[in-house]
Each structure stands twice: as C-alpha cells, then as structure tokens.
C-alpha cells in the first residue's frame, strides 16, 4: 500500500502535525525522518521492518556500511539515521553536562554549611531553579549523631 492510499489523518506526518510527537509509534517517527520508502515498500512498512530487525538501541550502533546493507536503505537514509542518533546523543550529553553543573554548584553552596557538622545530622531543603541557580536553602532538622559524621541534604 502506498502512503497516498492511506487516509490523510492516519499518515505519520499529518498525525505528528495534528496530535504531536507523543502520539506516534517509534516506526512512525522513523518514517517521518526517512520520508520515503521504495517502489516495493512504503516508508511505514520499511520503518516497521527496520525496527523489527534492528531495535533502536542496536540501530544506533550500526555503521553507515551496516545500515546500507539493509534493503531499502541507501546513502541518504543511512546518513539520516546516523544524524538522528548523533543529535540525540548530543542532547543527552548536554543534559548530563547541565545536571553536573547544577550538582557542582550545589556542592559548592552546601559545603561550608556541612563541613563543621562532624557529629551532627542536619537535613536541608534546597530549592534550585531549572536553569541552575540555587534559590534558597533552609535547615529542616538538626540532631546529634554521636560517633559518626553524617551529612544529609
């Protein structure tokens, strides 16, 4: 079946536009990226076959040569798939870097408050904005912990 034979409201691009990215399956998302199938197979069927034989975690590890060995995947589609996973990897790295920056700021902020608490247990509520700055902190509890150094935050 050709994409043109599928009712417009059931086509991946139209569903993405109408219902958003979360409404699509993995194969439909891949179909949107790949855009076109072959003369023998529409892009949705190609994406279904591709993901059935190469789960996403394995597909991301395929080289260009391995991708091009899959029937229906040439240079352009192989490069689209590699670019897709590279962008996702870069996004993942950016998220991890920003989380590490927030964690480092938190440690630097709390260290002076905790370094003198060798025999005490103190819990803090710390409010951090999404972009990283620490908005405030306030002690929640304070108790003796004889024999151990304990820092909770």
PyMOL commands that set and color helices and strands:
alter all, ss='L'
color gray80, all
select helices_A, chain A and resi 3-5+8-10+12-19+21-23+26-34+43-53+56-59+64-68+75-114
alter helices_A, ss='H'
color red, helices_A
select strands_A, chain A and resi 120-128+134-144
alter strands_A, ss='S'
color yellow, strands_A
deselect
rebuild
show_as cartoon
